[in-house]
Amino acid sequence: MFFLSFWGRNAEGLGRHDMGIALALSFAVPITFYASLVCAALALVGAGVAWKRRRPPAPWLAALMVSLLPALFLLVVDVL
């Protein structure tokens, strides 16, 4: 949802010509970004619990990596 919202607010057929959709997508970007950070924190806790219980933490680490993609994207967009 983050990437769709980020793209859609300036897309030719969506947000560029319709302020209502652009405004809604502009609010969706930070909300979905914060939600991904919450999911990353939960995945980190889950990986720690799995490690402590000697279970494979790979699914939790995969969820952590996917949850951090919006933060990585914003970092790349702001730096470059």
C-alpha positions in Angstrom: 0.0 0.0 0.0 2.9 2.3 0.8 4.4 2.1 -2.7 1.0 2.5 -4.4 0.2 5.6 -2.3 3.6 7.1 -3.0 3.3 6.5 -6.7 -0.4 7.4 -7.0 -0.3 10.9 -5.6 1.7 12.2 -8.6 0.4 9.6 -11.2 -0.9 11.1 -14.4 -4.3 9.4 -14.1 -4.8 9.6 -10.4 -3.5 12.3 -8.0 -2.1 14.8 -10.5 -5.5 15.8 -11.8 -7.7 15.0 -8.8 -7.0 16.7 -5.5 -9.3 14.5 -3.5 -7.4 11.3 -4.5 -4.0 13.1 -4.1 -4.9 14.3 -0.6 -6.1 10.8 0.5 -3.0 9.2 -0.9 -0.8 11.8 0.7 -2.3 10.9 4.1 -1.9 7.2 3.3 1.9 7.4 2.8 2.8 8.3 6.4 0.2 6.0 7.8 1.4 3.0 5.9 5.0 4.0 6.6 4.4 4.0 10.4 2.4 0.8 10.1 5.4 -0.8 8.4 7.7 0.3 11.2 5.3 -1.2 13.8 5.3 -4.5 11.8 9.1 -4.3 11.7 9.3 -3.9 15.5 6.9 -6.9 16.0 8.9 -9.0 13.6 12.1 -8.1 15.5 10.4 -9.2 18.8 9.2 -12.4 17.1 12.6 -13.2 15.8 14.1 -12.7 19.3 11.4 -15.0 20.9 12.0 -17.6 18.2 15.8 -17.4 18.8 15.3 -17.8 22.5 13.0 -20.8 22.1 15.5 -22.3 19.6 13.1 -22.2 16.7 14.1 -21.0 13.2 13.8 -17.2 13.1 14.0 -17.1 9.3 10.2 -16.3 8.7 10.4 -13.4 11.3 13.6 -12.1 9.7 12.0 -12.2 6.2 9.0 -10.3 7.6 11.5 -7.8 9.1 13.2 -7.2 5.8 9.9 -6.7 4.0 8.7 -4.3 6.6 11.8 -2.2 6.3 11.4 -1.8 2.5 9.4 1.5 2.8 12.1 3.0 5.1 14.8 1.9 2.7 12.9 3.4 -0.3 12.5 6.8 1.4 16.1 6.7 2.4 17.1 6.1 -1.2 14.7 8.8 -2.6 15.9 11.4 -0.1 19.6 10.7 -0.6 19.6 10.4 -4.3 
